[in-house]
Amino acid sequence: MVVIVLVINFPIIVIVANSFQTTEQIMLNRSIIPQHFSFTNYEFLWGQTSFFRFLFNSVIVSGGSMICGVAAASMAGYAMSRFKGPVLSIYSQALFVIQMFPIILALIPLFIVFRALELVNSPIPVIIIYTVVHLPFATWMAKAFFDTIPRELEEAAQVDGCSKFQAFLRIVLPLSGPGMAAVSIFSFLFSYNEFFVGSVFLRDEGSMTVPIGMQMFMQQFATDWGSLMAAATLAVIPTFILFLMVQKYITYGAVAGGVKG
């Protein structure tokens, strides 16, 4: 088991280890274990780059997209799970069409629209686009989890005086914690790692996210590997914190799903 864990996490181990070496040491050292640990790369990121600004922007964009996506996907997924009708049938089919549509075809018209609204170099258009792009898949994920929750629980809540919406908020949504955790992780990681859309709308250095800002370490004829490794190490921290926050919901869902009666 330990060997499997080491093999799976080997790239992360290499990145973290090399973040404590300068680029010259990385090129000369034949071992992945640093001979001399140094915080030079982290000092460079703190004092001479805007990396922590990029990190903050990424958290804002990814967090905003995740919140909007989870809110919309939960309500749309619940409607698809509990209600039937021609409108919902058309909507469910439209989700597949939107999922297959390449966003690159719409970037130029979207850029013209948001530029006219003076929203270029703002996180708002990026949050909107990210939410729309990952919403179809997130909606189907949410629907799949809502399908596993018995309708009798909602009916009992309605007998006790809850409306349909109150039953959704007080009964269904808390029970779908593992599903919402999975949707949150998917939405956050998609937005956090996305590069192309962000590079179109976030052109000012003060508005760049981590994937865009890390380009500064890769020049035409050289790459600052030490700083790049340090930046990659720090970029993992927000996703790691998010996973720790939602881990208990995923664990609860796995345990509850394995027990009956």
Buried (B, 14 or more C-beta within 10 A) or exposed (E): EEEEEEEEEEEEEEBBBBBBBBBEBBEEBEEEEBEEEBEBBBEBBEEEBBBEBBBBBBBBBBBBBBBBBBEBBBBBBBBBBBEEEEEBEEBBEEBEEBBEEEBEEBBEEBBEEBEEEEBBBBBEBBBBBBBBBBBBBBBBBBBBBBEEBEEEEBEEBBEEEBEEEBBBEEBBBEBBBBBBBBBBBBBBBBBBBBEEBBBBBBEEBEBBBBBBBBEBBEEEEEEBBBBBBBBBBBBEEBBEEBBEEBEEBBEEBEEEEEEEE
